[in-house]
Amino acid sequence: MFAITGATGNTGGVVAEKLLAQGEKVRVIGRDTTRLAKFVQKGAEVFAGDITDAASLSRAFDGANAVYALAPPNIGSSDVRAYQERVSNALGSALANASVSYAVVLSSVGADKPDKTGPVVGLHNLEQTLNGVSGLNAVYLRAGYFMENLLPQTEVIQNFGIVGGPIRPDLRLPLIATRDIGAVAAGLLLKLDFTGKEARELLGQRDVSYQEIASVIGKAIGKPQLAYSQLPPQQLKPAFVQMGMSSNMADLLLEMSEALNSGYMTALETRSARNTTPTSLETFVAEEFVPRLQRKAASA
Ligand SMILES: NC(=O)c1ccc[n+]([C@@H]2O[C@H](COP(=O)([O-])OP(=O)(O)OC[C@H]3O[C@@H](n4cnc5c(N)ncnc54)[C@H](OP(=O)(O)O)[C@@H]3O)[C@@H](O)[C@H]2O)c1
C-alpha cells in the first residue's frame, strides 16, 4: 500500500492519480475528507489529519510499504522555519513508527545548502531528519523552480502590464512543471528499485530566464513586447504580504531570490536524460497560464 501526503496538491495529486490508474492500493492524506473525495471513487482510502501531528501521521502511514512525502507550504505562518521543523519531525517519527521501507520525498534544488536559501533550508533539514530514520530507503527529489510560481504573474500582467519579480532578468533557472515531478515520483514508487538515501535533481525541460519567460508569455497572449522587470525587495515585500504571505515568509522568499541571484543556490547536476522532464514552458503557458489569465480577464 502507498500513502500519499499532499494528495490534493500539485505533485501529490499526480502521484495518487498515476498509482490508482495502475490499480495500486493507495491511501490519500490531507486535512479535509471532502477535498480528498474524488480519489475515493477511484478506489483510494482516505485519511484526514494534520501533517504536524506525529501520532496521527503514524496511523496514516500504518501498513504502507512506501510513502510520497512532502512538507506543505504554510505561507501565512509567522514562523515558517519552525513550522517546517514540526513537519519534518512528524514525518521522521511517522515513517519510523510505521516502519515504512520506501519514501519518495519532495525536496528542492539548493537543499544541499544548510543556510541562506529561505524556505529551502527547511527542505535541507527535512532531508537530514529523514537520513536519521534507519531502515528507510529514500529518494529526495530536488526539484527546480516550479512553473506554477509564474501563475501570480497573471495578476501582475493584468494590473501593471509587465512580468515582475526579484530574480535577475538573465538568470537561467531550471523551470519544471509540477505534473512532471508527480510523474517521476510515481515512476519511482512503482519500481521501488532504490536503496539507502539518495538525492536526485529534477531540472525540467530546459533552463529559462525571466526575460525569456516574459517573451514566451508575450507571444502566447498576443503582446510580443511584454517585458520582465526585476523589482527591489522593498517594493516586493508589501506586494507579497498583500498576496497572503506573512512578513516572515516574504523575507524568506527574498532571501531565496538573493541566493539564486548570487549563484549560491544552484543545481549541482549536469543536465541529463534522468534529470530532464518533458513539459516545456510553452506547453505550460498554453495549457495553464493563458487559461488562468483569460478567466481573470473575464471576471474583471
Ligand atoms: N515552488 C517551488 O518552486 C518549489 C521548488 C522545489 C520544491 N518545492 C517544494 O514543494 C513542496 C510543495 O509541493 P506541492 O506544490 O506539490 O504542494 P501543494 O500543491 O502546495 O500541496 C500541498 C498539500 O498539502 C496539504 N496540506 C497543507 N497543509 C497541511 C497540513 N497541515 N496537514 C496535512 N496536509 C496539509 C494540502 O492539502 P489540504 O489542503 O487538502 O489539506 C495541499 O494540497 C514544498 O515543500 C515546497 O517547498 C517548491
The ligand as an SDF file (V2000), in Angstrom:
LIG
                    3D

 48 52  0  0  0  0  0  0  0  0999 V2000
    7.6470   26.4440   -5.5590 N   0  0  0  0  0  0  0  0  0  0  0  0
    8.8090   25.9410   -5.9680 C   0  0  0  0  0  0  0  0  0  0  0  0
    9.4640   26.4570   -6.8920 O   0  0  0  0  0  0  0  0  0  0  0  0
    9.3520   24.7020   -5.2960 C   0  0  0  0  0  0  0  0  0  0  0  0
   10.5270   24.1350   -5.7920 C   0  0  0  0  0  0  0  0  0  0  0  0
   11.0190   22.9630   -5.1890 C   0  0  0  0  0  0  0  0  0  0  0  0
   10.3430   22.4060   -4.1120 C   0  0  0  0  0  0  0  0  0  0  0  0
    9.2050   22.9980   -3.6430 N   0  0  0  0  0  0  0  0  0  0  0  0
    8.5240   22.3660   -2.5030 C   0  0  0  0  0  0  0  0  0  0  0  0
    7.3760   21.7000   -2.9590 O   0  0  0  0  0  0  0  0  0  0  0  0
    6.5080   21.4710   -1.8410 C   0  0  0  0  0  0  0  0  0  0  0  0
    5.0810   21.7530   -2.2620 C   0  0  0  0  0  0  0  0  0  0  0  0
    4.6650   20.7540   -3.1570 O   0  0  0  0  0  0  0  0  0  0  0  0
    3.2760   20.8500   -3.9480 P   0  0  0  0  0  0  0  0  0  0  0  0
    3.2860   22.0890   -4.7990 O   0  0  0  0  0  0  0  0  0  0  0  0
    3.0070   19.5430   -4.5760 O   0  0  0  0  0  0  0  0  0  0  0  0
    2.2640   21.0770   -2.7510 O   0  0  0  0  0  0  0  0  0  0  0  0
    0.9160   21.9330   -2.7320 P   0  0  0  0  0  0  0  0  0  0  0  0
    0.2530   21.9420   -4.0770 O   0  0  0  0  0  0  0  0  0  0  0  0
    1.1740   23.2050   -2.0250 O   0  0  0  0  0  0  0  0  0  0  0  0
    0.0280   20.9920   -1.8210 O   0  0  0  0  0  0  0  0  0  0  0  0
    0.3100   20.6840   -0.5090 C   0  0  0  0  0  0  0  0  0  0  0  0
   -0.8770   19.9120    0.0330 C   0  0  0  0  0  0  0  0  0  0  0  0
   -0.6110   19.6240    1.4020 O   0  0  0  0  0  0  0  0  0  0  0  0
   -1.8130   19.6200    2.1030 C   0  0  0  0  0  0  0  0  0  0  0  0
   -1.5810   20.2440    3.4130 N   0  0  0  0  0  0  0  0  0  0  0  0
   -1.3120   21.5520    3.6620 C   0  0  0  0  0  0  0  0  0  0  0  0
   -1.1280   21.7380    4.9790 N   0  0  0  0  0  0  0  0  0  0  0  0
   -1.3110   20.5140    5.5630 C   0  0  0  0  0  0  0  0  0  0  0  0
   -1.2820   20.0640    6.9020 C   0  0  0  0  0  0  0  0  0  0  0  0
   -1.0280   20.8980    7.9280 N   0  0  0  0  0  0  0  0  0  0  0  0
   -1.5160   18.7450    7.1390 N   0  0  0  0  0  0  0  0  0  0  0  0
   -1.7910   17.8930    6.1250 C   0  0  0  0  0  0  0  0  0  0  0  0
   -1.8250   18.2670    4.8300 N   0  0  0  0  0  0  0  0  0  0  0  0
   -1.6020   19.5640    4.5700 C   0  0  0  0  0  0  0  0  0  0  0  0
   -2.8140   20.4560    1.3330 C   0  0  0  0  0  0  0  0  0  0  0  0
   -3.9660   19.6860    1.1880 O   0  0  0  0  0  0  0  0  0  0  0  0
   -5.3100   20.0030    2.0380 P   0  0  0  0  0  0  0  0  0  0  0  0
   -5.4990   21.4930    1.9390 O   0  0  0  0  0  0  0  0  0  0  0  0
   -6.3310   19.2180    1.2970 O   0  0  0  0  0  0  0  0  0  0  0  0
   -5.0130   19.5360    3.4210 O   0  0  0  0  0  0  0  0  0  0  0  0
   -2.1590   20.6880   -0.0180 C   0  0  0  0  0  0  0  0  0  0  0  0
   -2.9580   20.2330   -1.0850 O   0  0  0  0  0  0  0  0  0  0  0  0
    7.0170   22.3610   -0.7210 C   0  0  0  0  0  0  0  0  0  0  0  0
    7.7140   21.5930    0.2120 O   0  0  0  0  0  0  0  0  0  0  0  0
    7.9720   23.3130   -1.4530 C   0  0  0  0  0  0  0  0  0  0  0  0
    8.9840   23.8080   -0.6210 O   0  0  0  0  0  0  0  0  0  0  0  0
    8.6930   24.1130   -4.2160 C   0  0  0  0  0  0  0  0  0  0  0  0
  1  2  1  0
  2  3  2  0
  2  4  1  0
  4  5  1  0
  4 48  2  0
  5  6  2  0
  6  7  1  0
  7  8  2  0
  8  9  1  0
  8 48  1  0
  9 10  1  0
  9 46  1  0
 10 11  1  0
 11 12  1  0
 11 44  1  0
 12 13  1  0
 13 14  1  0
 14 15  2  0
 14 16  1  0
 14 17  1  0
 17 18  1  0
 18 19  2  0
 18 20  1  0
 18 21  1  0
 21 22  1  0
 22 23  1  0
 23 24  1  0
 23 42  1  0
 24 25  1  0
 25 26  1  0
 25 36  1  0
 26 27  1  0
 26 35  1  0
 27 28  2  0
 28 29  1  0
 29 30  1  0
 29 35  2  0
 30 31  1  0
 30 32  2  0
 32 33  1  0
 33 34  2  0
 34 35  1  0
 36 37  1  0
 36 42  1  0
 37 38  1  0
 38 39  2  0
 38 40  1  0
 38 41  1  0
 42 43  1  0
 44 45  1  0
 44 46  1  0
 46 47  1  0
M  CHG  2   8   1  16  -1
M  END
$$$$
